Each structure stands twice: as structure tokens, then as C-alpha cells.
Amino acid sequence: MKTLAGILQSILENVFHIPLALGAIQNRLEDTSRVIQPVCDEIENELTNQPVVNIDETGYPHNKSVAWLWVFVTNSFALFTIRASRGSQVIRSVL
């Protein structure tokens, strides 16, 4: 299984002909995660104020194993989160 950084590296090299070190891509992903975390927290907090929230999950390769990519969708926004479980405790913890 390729990591997100590995997938992005392949796309950059094969589609755009831009060679970029895997570590550089991973560093930018981590920087981006830190910058958007406050916005993600605000969106997650806003979920409980929504009249309707549609929820789905799917398997997602993560750290050489399978985790779960969850999506919580409202009329105004969507929240994506990766969790180790696909159980109902994820729904309870997010909502």
C-alpha cells in the first residue's frame, strides 16, 4: 500500500514531470495538517448544531494497515476524518 505522500509523489512525477522527494511531500502534508487543524476542530464542533448529518465510512490504507475514512456531510459542509475503527463509537465521539 502506498501512503498519501507516495501517491502524490507518483502523480507529480508521472503527470506533471516534477520530481520531488518523498520526505518533502510528507513535510508539506504535516505542515498543512497543522495549519488547518483549528478549522477542522471548528467544523467538527458545528456538527452537533446541524439538523441532519449524513455519515459514511470506507476502508483507507493508513500506516501499513487499514483504517477507516469517515465522512460527515451536512447541507453546508463536510468533515473527513481517519479513525482506527468503523464502530459506532466513532460516531459518538465525533458528534
N, CA and C of each residue as an Amber inpcrd file, in Angstrom:
protein
   285
   0.8230000  -1.1740000   0.0000000   0.0000000   0.0000000   0.0000000
   0.8740000   1.2460000   0.0000000   0.5470000   2.1730000  -0.8810000
   1.2710000   3.4410000  -0.9070000   0.6460000   4.4160000   0.0750000
   1.4860000   5.2360000   0.6430000   0.9960000   6.3090000   1.5150000
   0.4730000   7.4420000   0.6470000  -0.2210000   8.3770000   1.2820000
  -0.6950000   9.5480000   0.5480000   0.4860000  10.2870000  -0.0740000
   1.5710000  10.4240000   0.6740000   2.7590000  11.0990000   0.1450000
   3.3000000  10.3570000  -1.0730000   3.2820000   9.0270000  -1.0160000
   3.7570000   8.2320000  -2.1500000   2.8680000   8.3870000  -3.3760000
   1.5650000   8.4420000  -3.1490000   0.6310000   8.6440000  -4.2550000
   0.8450000  10.0230000  -4.8790000   0.9750000  11.0320000  -4.0380000
   1.2270000  12.3820000  -4.5550000   2.5500000  12.4600000  -5.3080000
   3.5630000  11.7710000  -4.7950000   4.8550000  11.7510000  -5.4730000
   4.7190000  11.1450000  -6.8620000   3.9820000  10.0530000  -6.9890000
   3.7700000   9.4080000  -8.2890000   3.0410000  10.3350000  -9.2480000
   2.0130000  11.0140000  -8.7600000   1.2630000  11.9360000  -9.6150000
   2.1500000  13.0810000 -10.0790000   2.8950000  13.6710000  -9.1460000
   3.7800000  14.7760000  -9.5180000   4.8040000  14.3560000 -10.5640000
   5.3730000  13.1630000 -10.3920000   6.3960000  12.7000000 -11.3370000
   5.7980000  12.2670000 -12.6700000   4.7340000  11.4650000 -12.6320000
   4.2030000  10.8650000 -13.8590000   3.2950000  11.7840000 -14.6590000
   2.5770000  12.6580000 -13.9950000   1.6420000  13.5300000 -14.7020000
   2.2630000  14.8890000 -14.9950000   2.9280000  15.4600000 -13.9940000
   3.4490000  16.8110000 -14.1450000   4.9560000  16.8610000 -14.3750000
   5.6250000  15.7060000 -14.3470000   7.0710000  15.6060000 -14.5660000
   7.8550000  16.4710000 -13.5800000   7.3920000  16.4430000 -12.3210000
   8.0470000  17.1870000 -11.2450000   8.5700000  16.1800000 -10.2250000
   9.8820000  15.9400000 -10.2360000  10.4270000  15.0320000  -9.2220000
  10.5320000  15.7570000  -7.8850000  10.0120000  15.1240000  -6.8530000
  10.0430000  15.7190000  -5.5250000  10.2680000  14.6040000  -4.5210000
  11.1520000  14.8450000  -3.5680000  11.4720000  13.8320000  -2.5690000
  10.2530000  13.5120000  -1.7150000  10.1220000  12.2370000  -1.3770000
   9.0070000  11.7770000  -0.5550000   8.9600000  12.5150000   0.7810000
  10.1100000  12.7470000   1.3850000  10.1690000  13.4690000   2.6550000
   9.6630000  14.8970000   2.5410000   9.9460000  15.5540000   1.4380000
   9.4800000  16.9290000   1.2320000   7.9560000  16.9610000   1.1400000
   7.4030000  15.9840000   0.4500000   5.9460000  15.9090000   0.3220000
   5.3280000  15.6430000   1.6910000   5.8810000  14.7070000   2.4350000
   5.3570000  14.3920000   3.7630000   5.4360000  15.6020000   4.6900000
   6.5260000  16.3460000   4.6150000   6.6630000  17.5520000   5.4390000
   5.5750000  18.5720000   5.1140000   5.2700000  18.7560000   3.8180000
   4.2210000  19.7130000   3.4370000   2.8530000  19.2270000   3.9000000
   2.6100000  17.9190000   3.8360000   1.3390000  17.3730000   4.3320000
   1.1870000  17.6350000   5.8270000   2.2550000  17.4370000   6.5770000
   2.2160000  17.6740000   8.0180000   2.0340000  19.1520000   8.3330000
   2.7020000  20.0280000   7.5730000   2.5210000  21.4750000   7.7460000
   1.0630000  21.8670000   7.4950000   0.5190000  21.3460000   6.4190000
  -0.8710000  21.6500000   6.0610000  -1.8230000  21.1690000   7.1440000
  -1.5900000  19.9760000   7.6720000  -2.4360000  19.4460000   8.7430000
  -2.4460000  20.3640000   9.9500000  -1.2740000  20.8550000  10.3260000
  -1.1910000  21.7590000  11.4860000  -1.9520000  23.0630000  11.2300000
  -1.8300000  23.5920000  10.0290000  -2.4610000  24.8750000   9.7040000
  -3.9840000  24.7570000   9.6860000  -4.5120000  23.6750000   9.1440000
  -5.9670000  23.5580000   9.0190000  -6.6390000  22.9320000  10.2410000
  -5.8790000  22.4630000  11.2220000  -6.4750000  21.8060000  12.3960000
  -7.5080000  22.6620000  13.1220000  -7.2520000  23.9500000  13.3520000
  -8.2750000  24.7640000  14.0230000  -9.5920000  24.8280000  13.2450000
  -9.5130000  24.8960000  11.9280000 -10.7200000  24.9200000  11.0950000
 -11.4500000  23.5830000  11.1920000 -10.7120000  22.4900000  11.1530000
 -11.3240000  21.1580000  11.2850000 -12.0130000  21.0100000  12.6330000
 -11.3930000  21.5120000  13.6910000 -11.9990000  21.4530000  15.0220000
 -13.3000000  22.2520000  15.0580000 -13.2940000  23.4160000  14.4360000
 -14.4940000  24.2580000  14.3970000 -15.6230000  23.5680000  13.6310000
 -15.2880000  22.9530000  12.5150000 -16.2880000  22.2200000  11.7250000
 -16.8420000  21.0540000  12.5350000 -15.9660000  20.2990000  13.1880000
 -16.4220000  19.1700000  13.9940000 -17.3570000  19.6370000  15.1100000
 -17.0390000  20.7420000  15.7490000 -17.8960000  21.2830000  16.8060000
 -19.2510000  21.7270000  16.2670000 -19.2800000  22.1960000  15.0410000
 -20.5210000  22.6850000  14.4310000 -21.4660000  21.5410000  14.0350000
 -20.9500000  20.3200000  13.9140000 -21.7900000  19.1800000  13.5220000
 -23.0000000  19.0090000  14.4350000 -22.8110000  19.2180000  15.7210000
 -23.9060000  18.9900000  16.6680000 -25.0360000  20.0050000  16.5050000
 -24.7910000  21.1170000  15.8150000 -25.8210000  22.1290000  15.5900000
 -26.6090000  21.9010000  14.3060000 -26.2540000  20.8810000  13.5530000
 -26.8960000  20.6430000  12.2650000 -28.1310000  19.7640000  12.4290000
 -29.2300000  20.0830000  11.7170000 -30.4450000  19.2700000  11.8360000
 -30.2940000  17.8760000  11.2230000 -29.4650000  17.7580000  10.1730000
 -29.2670000  16.4770000   9.5010000 -27.7740000  16.2990000   9.2200000
 -27.2590000  15.1280000   9.5770000 -25.8690000  14.7830000   9.2660000
 -25.8730000  13.3970000   8.6370000 -25.4200000  13.3080000   7.3950000
 -25.2690000  12.0150000   6.7280000 -23.8520000  11.5220000   6.9870000
 -23.7220000  10.2180000   7.2570000 -22.4340000   9.6540000   7.6660000
 -22.1410000   8.4080000   6.8410000 -20.8800000   8.2580000   6.4420000
 -20.4520000   7.0450000   5.7490000 -18.9890000   6.8020000   6.0840000
 -18.5460000   5.5780000   5.8740000 -17.1460000   5.2290000   6.1010000
 -16.7030000   4.2230000   5.0480000 -15.3930000   4.2100000   4.8000000
 -14.8180000   3.2620000   3.8600000 -13.4030000   2.9300000   4.3040000
 -12.9160000   1.7620000   3.9280000 -11.5530000   1.3820000   4.2700000
 -10.5500000   2.3410000   3.6580000  -9.4460000   2.5620000   4.3810000
  -8.4400000   3.5270000   3.9560000  -7.0710000   3.0270000   4.3880000
  -6.1180000   2.8960000   3.4390000  -4.7790000   2.4430000   3.8310000
  -4.0950000   3.5060000   4.6830000  -3.6280000   3.0780000   5.8680000
  -3.0330000   4.0360000   6.7930000  -1.9690000   3.3290000   7.6190000
  -0.7360000   3.8280000   7.5300000   0.3830000   3.2520000   8.2900000
   0.5150000   1.7410000   8.1040000   0.4700000   1.2860000   6.8750000
   0.6500000  -0.1240000   6.5040000  -0.4470000  -1.0380000   7.0510000
  -1.5980000  -0.4830000   7.3830000  -2.7470000  -1.2770000   7.7940000
  -3.9950000  -0.6050000   7.2250000  -5.1490000  -1.1030000   7.5970000
  -6.3910000  -0.5000000   7.1140000  -7.0450000   0.2570000   8.2570000
  -7.3050000   1.5220000   8.0260000  -8.0760000   2.3510000   8.9430000
  -9.3890000   2.6590000   8.2360000 -10.1230000   3.6040000   8.7490000
 -11.4170000   3.9430000   8.1650000 -11.4900000   5.4390000   7.9190000
 -11.8410000   5.7790000   6.6850000 -12.0720000   7.1680000   6.3180000
 -13.5630000   7.4370000   6.4970000 -13.8710000   8.3100000   7.4300000
 -15.2540000   8.6780000   7.7310000 -15.5650000  10.0250000   7.0930000
 -16.8090000  10.1850000   6.6400000 -17.2790000  11.4850000   6.1720000
 -18.6010000  11.7950000   6.8620000 -18.6980000  13.0130000   7.3610000
 -19.9040000  13.5350000   7.9850000 -20.3460000  14.6990000   7.1060000
 -21.5140000  14.5810000   6.4780000 -21.9510000  15.5580000   5.4780000
 -23.2230000  16.2520000   5.9380000 -23.1930000  17.5670000   5.8980000
 -24.3800000  18.3680000   6.2030000 -24.7680000  19.1400000   4.9520000
 -25.7980000  19.9540000   5.0630000 -26.2210000  20.7860000   3.9460000
 -25.1780000  21.8440000   3.6020000 -24.3270000  22.1940000   4.5780000
 -23.3820000  23.3000000   4.3980000 -21.9180000  22.8970000   4.2770000
 -21.5470000  21.7520000   4.8300000 -20.1360000  21.3820000   4.8530000
 -19.9880000  19.8760000   5.0290000 -18.7480000  19.4180000   4.8500000
 -18.4120000  18.0050000   5.0660000 -17.1390000  17.9380000   5.9040000
 -17.0990000  16.9410000   6.7800000 -15.9200000  16.6930000   7.6000000
 -15.4100000  15.2940000   7.2920000 -14.1390000  15.1870000   6.9550000
 -13.4980000  13.8940000   6.7410000 -12.5520000  13.6440000   7.9010000
 -12.5380000  12.4130000   8.4000000 -11.6210000  12.0530000   9.4780000
 -11.2070000  10.5930000   9.3080000  -9.9840000  10.2710000   9.6790000
  -9.4850000   8.8980000   9.6110000  -9.4230000   8.3540000  11.0260000
 -10.0350000   7.2040000  11.2320000 -10.0720000   6.5770000  12.5500000
  -9.7020000   5.1050000  12.4240000  -9.2580000   4.5330000  13.5140000
  -8.8430000   3.1270000  13.5280000 -10.0350000   2.1800000  13.4930000
 -11.2110000   2.6820000  13.8140000 -12.3900000   1.8240000  13.9390000
 -13.4770000   2.2420000  12.9630000 -14.3460000   1.3060000  12.6310000
 -15.5410000   1.6500000  11.8750000 -16.7740000   1.4740000  12.7450000
 -16.5580000   1.3660000  14.0550000 -17.6450000   1.1510000  15.0000000
 -18.4060000   2.4210000  15.3460000 -19.5450000   2.2310000  15.9960000
 -20.4150000   3.3540000  16.3490000 -19.7730000   4.3130000  17.3400000
 -18.7330000   3.8710000  18.0460000 -18.0610000   4.7840000  18.9790000
 -17.4550000   5.9760000  18.2560000 -17.1010000   5.8250000  16.9680000
 -16.5800000   6.9460000  16.1930000 -17.6700000   8.0060000  16.0280000
 -18.8650000   7.5570000  15.6980000 -19.9830000   8.4900000  15.5340000
 -20.2350000   9.2300000  16.8420000 -20.2580000   8.5030000  17.9320000
 -20.4980000   9.1330000  19.2370000 -19.3960000  10.1350000  19.5820000
 -18.1410000   9.7960000  19.2870000 -17.0460000  10.6930000  19.6490000
 -17.0230000  11.9450000  18.7850000 -17.3880000  11.8250000  17.5180000
 -17.3770000  12.9860000  16.6270000 -18.5980000  13.8730000  16.8760000
 -19.7440000  13.2420000  17.0680000 -20.9640000  14.0320000  17.2890000
 -21.1230000  14.3890000  18.7560000
